[in-house]
Amino acid sequence: MIRRLPLLLVLLFAFTNTIAQKSTASKQVSSFTVEAPQLHSNKKIWVYLPENYLTTKKKFSVIYMHDAQNLFDTKTSYSGEWNIDEKLDSLHAQVIVVGIEHGNEKRLAELTPYKNEKYGGGKADNYLEFIVKTLKPQIDKTYRTKTKKKNTIIMGSSLGGLTSFYATLKYPEVFGKAGVFSPAFWINRKEIFELEQKTKKQKTKYYFLCGDKEGDDDSMVTDLNNMERLINTKRCYCLNLNEKKIVKGGQHNERLWRDGFVKAVLWLGY
């Protein structure tokens, strides 16, 4: 079995430290703070705009991502950023990225759909309601966005992977695509599998990613395989709505997720 305490410490603290160095965020990235009444707090939001945003009247798809501290800037990341801005610039990607900062000590609560008997949590409904009912309307009002579900992607890793998957079950009319990296299904395994079992129709496009060296056993790979099989009972595999990558030697860290980001975005489409 995975040694739950060390993994939990990663989930709790892997996103809280600040590296004392210059910001590496590109000029395409800005930020603002918005009230989050559902969470009784304010949230710092990071926004990446395509290089040609100011020189065109086009509308753009939007990727909503968790743990914004780790997406764009080495200075705010725990163990290295995902280099989202540089990677999308290199692709000349026509997509907006909205990163939501985690709540530090509240991260586990915000990114777990159900309360875990040992570790607590279970506030993801509030967090997702904030995204859907407060943040997304503001983003759509402020920026030129394509608002349909086929143009709205949610993506995250670890607890963020769990909550990204949960978001597609709770708000299938909002999120049409999801990047689910190293999802921490283990913390809500019983409940999330039961919810998937009860889901009658599923049209979401999924990109699943994990490493085969995450933890002390193969439960991450096993959970991901089992979830994909369950999803495929709801729709024909021939529709090619799932893509799954299990990285040989891949561990539960930013490097795995950073290296997998571009292929995930390109496969999901925008």
Secondary structure, 3 states (H helix, E strand, C coil): CCCHHHHHHHHHHCCCCCCCCCCCCCCCEEEEEEEEHHHCEEEEEEEECCCCHHHCCCCEEEEEEECHHHCCCHHHCCCCCCCHHHHHHHHCCCEEEEEECCCHHHHHHHCCCCCECCCECCCHHHHHHHHHHHHHHHHHHHCCECCCHHHEEEEEECHHHHHHHHHHHHCCCCCCEEEEECCCHHHHHHHHHHHHHHCCCCCCEEEEEEECCCCCCCHHHHHHHHHHHHHCCCCCHHHCCEEEEEECCCCCCHHHHHHHHHHHHHHHCC
